[in-house]
Every structure is written in C-alpha cells, then in structure tokens.
Amino acid sequence: MGEGRGVHRVLVGKLEGKRPLGRPICRWEDNIKVDLQEVGEGGDWMELAQDRDRWRALVSTVMNLRIP
C-alpha cells in the first residue's frame, strides 16, 4: 500500500491546471428538458421515459423538429 499507487495519488494529490472560463457546457439532461419544453410537454422527464410508447412518440416529434 505505497504512496505510488494510483488510488492514493488521486485521493491525496493536487489538481493541475485550471477550470475553463465561461459558461458550463450543457449536459445531456439539459438538452432533454429544453426539447420537451419546445414540444410543450412538461413534468418529470424521467417518469415520462418510463412509458416507452409515449417516450418514443415524443422522441420522434422532437427529431422531426430538428430536421430542416
């Protein structure tokens, strides 16, 4: 259990470099929420995804909106 192990270096070591400046990158979940708001579907998207038929219909609707 030496100090040269990778796990020890991650837990005890210091980070090098800095965070990038500017606005944080959008997450996948953020994109889903925005797309559902554009379609007019509100509520919890995770519960909505549990119903496969309804989720599939919404995904196809959103995909058709994105294609010019």
N, C-alpha and C positions, 0 to 999 in steps of 0.2 A: 504494500500500500504506500508507494512512494509519491513524492511530490511531482514526479514526471508524468503521472497518469493524466490522460485527457480529461477525465471527470474532475479531478482535483483542480486542474488549470482553469476549467470553465467556472467552477464554483468560487474559486478564490481569486482568479486572475482579474486584471483590469481590462476594460474595453479600450480598443484603439480606434482612433478616428472620431468623427462627429456625425450626428444625425443630419440628413439632408434638409436644406432650408425649404421653406414654402409649405403649401397645403399638403396634408397627408393624402396618400393615394387612396382612391375609392376601393372599398372592399367588394367582393362578390355579393355579399349580403346587401350592401348599399344599392347596388345596381338592381337587384331584385325588387327592393322596396320602391325605387323610382319607377321601374317599369310597371309595377302593379298600380301605382298611383296614376300613371298615364292612362291605363286601361279603365280606371275607375273602380278597381277592386280594393277595398280597404280591409282592415283587420290584420290578424296574425298570419303571416305567410307560411309559417311552419305548420299550422293547423290546416291551412288550405292545401298544402302539399300532401297531406295525408290522404286526401280524396284524389286518387290517381286520375280518374276521368275528368274531373273538374280542373285539376292542375294541368293536364295535357291540353285541354281546350284553351286555358289561359296562356300557356306557353306558345301554342300555335298562333293565337291572336297577337301576342307581343312580337313574335318573329315576323309576322306579316306587316306590322307597323314599321319595323326596322328596314325592311327591303324597299328601296325606292322604286 
